[in-house]
Amino acid sequence: MPEPFDTSSLSDDPAYWDALAQRVTRAAVGGSFASDWLARGRAPWVVATSLAVAATLVFALLARPRQELGTSSADWATVLAPRDAIGRSIASSDAAPPIGEILRVGAQEAPR
């Protein structure tokens, strides 16, 4: 079974790391950046502006409050409210109910 964090399969000679550094440098210097693309002319600016306007419109539409579809939050609270007394005591307060109250309510609801 291989040991965790085993690095014996990695090459550790200087030539490997020099070649890796050269590849990274070549990719960084020779790569095309967005600024190069935008500097070509007017068309890239029009495309970039159109994309920015479209993204702004989508964000504005998604951030807008939703229209009520005939159900209010009170209706949902009624539907999702717990039906047992223990659940109601837990859901009705901001803090957890005391353990004595849970045991008392549970004992009252227990089938006899």
C-alpha positions as CSV (number, residue, x, y, z in Angstrom):
1,M,0.0,0.0,0.0
2,P,1.5,3.4,-0.9
3,E,2.2,5.8,1.8
4,P,0.2,9.0,1.9
5,F,2.1,12.0,0.5
6,D,4.6,9.7,-1.2
7,T,6.7,11.9,-3.6
8,S,9.1,9.2,-4.8
9,S,7.5,9.1,-8.2
10,L,8.2,12.8,-8.8
11,S,11.4,13.6,-10.7
12,D,13.7,15.7,-8.6
13,D,16.5,16.5,-10.9
14,P,17.3,20.2,-11.8
15,A,16.8,19.6,-15.6
16,Y,13.1,18.6,-15.0
17,W,12.4,21.7,-13.0
18,D,14.3,24.0,-15.5
19,A,12.2,22.6,-18.3
20,L,9.0,23.1,-16.4
21,A,10.0,26.7,-15.6
22,Q,10.7,27.3,-19.3
23,R,7.3,25.9,-20.3
24,V,5.5,28.0,-17.8
25,T,7.4,31.1,-18.8
26,R,6.8,30.5,-22.5
27,A,3.1,30.0,-21.9
28,A,2.8,33.2,-19.8
29,V,4.7,35.4,-22.2
30,G,3.4,34.0,-25.4
31,G,-0.2,33.6,-24.4
32,S,-2.9,35.9,-25.7
33,F,-4.4,38.1,-23.0
34,A,-7.8,39.8,-23.0
35,S,-6.1,43.1,-23.3
36,D,-4.6,42.0,-26.6
37,W,-8.0,40.9,-27.8
38,L,-9.6,44.2,-26.9
39,A,-6.8,46.2,-28.5
40,R,-7.5,44.8,-31.9
41,G,-10.3,47.2,-32.8
42,R,-13.8,48.3,-32.3
43,A,-15.6,44.9,-32.7
44,P,-14.2,43.3,-29.5
45,W,-15.3,46.3,-27.5
46,V,-18.8,46.0,-28.9
47,V,-18.9,42.3,-28.0
48,A,-17.5,42.9,-24.5
49,T,-20.0,45.7,-23.9
50,S,-22.9,43.6,-25.2
51,L,-22.0,40.8,-22.9
52,A,-21.7,43.1,-19.9
53,V,-25.1,44.6,-20.6
54,A,-26.7,41.2,-21.0
55,A,-25.1,40.0,-17.7
56,T,-26.4,43.1,-16.0
57,L,-29.9,42.5,-17.3
58,V,-29.9,38.9,-16.3
59,F,-28.7,39.8,-12.8
60,A,-31.3,42.6,-12.5
61,L,-34.1,40.2,-13.5
62,L,-33.0,37.5,-11.1
63,A,-32.5,39.9,-8.2
64,R,-36.0,41.4,-8.6
65,P,-38.5,40.3,-6.0
66,R,-40.8,37.6,-7.2
67,Q,-44.5,38.2,-7.8
68,E,-46.8,36.5,-5.3
69,L,-48.5,33.6,-6.9
70,G,-51.5,33.6,-4.6
71,T,-49.7,32.0,-1.6
72,S,-48.3,34.0,1.2
73,S,-45.6,33.1,3.6
74,A,-48.3,32.5,6.3
75,D,-49.8,29.8,4.1
76,W,-46.4,28.1,3.8
77,A,-45.8,28.4,7.5
78,T,-49.1,26.6,8.2
79,V,-48.3,23.9,5.7
80,L,-44.8,23.3,6.9
81,A,-45.5,23.6,10.7
82,P,-44.9,20.5,12.7
83,R,-48.1,18.7,13.8
84,D,-46.9,17.2,17.0
85,A,-46.5,19.2,20.3
86,I,-42.8,18.6,20.6
87,G,-42.2,19.9,17.0
88,R,-44.4,22.9,17.7
89,S,-42.5,23.7,20.9
90,I,-39.2,23.5,19.1
91,A,-40.3,25.5,16.1
92,S,-42.2,28.2,18.0
93,S,-39.2,29.6,19.9
94,D,-35.9,31.0,18.7
95,A,-34.0,28.9,21.3
96,A,-34.2,25.2,22.1
97,P,-36.8,24.4,24.6
98,P,-35.7,23.1,28.0
99,I,-35.3,19.3,28.1
100,G,-38.0,19.1,30.9
101,E,-40.5,20.6,28.5
102,I,-39.7,18.2,25.8
103,L,-40.0,15.2,28.2
104,R,-43.2,16.6,29.6
105,V,-44.8,17.1,26.2
106,G,-43.5,13.7,25.0
107,A,-45.0,12.0,28.0
108,Q,-48.4,13.7,27.4
109,E,-48.5,12.5,23.8
110,A,-47.2,9.0,24.4
111,P,-49.8,6.3,23.6
112,R,-51.2,4.6,26.7
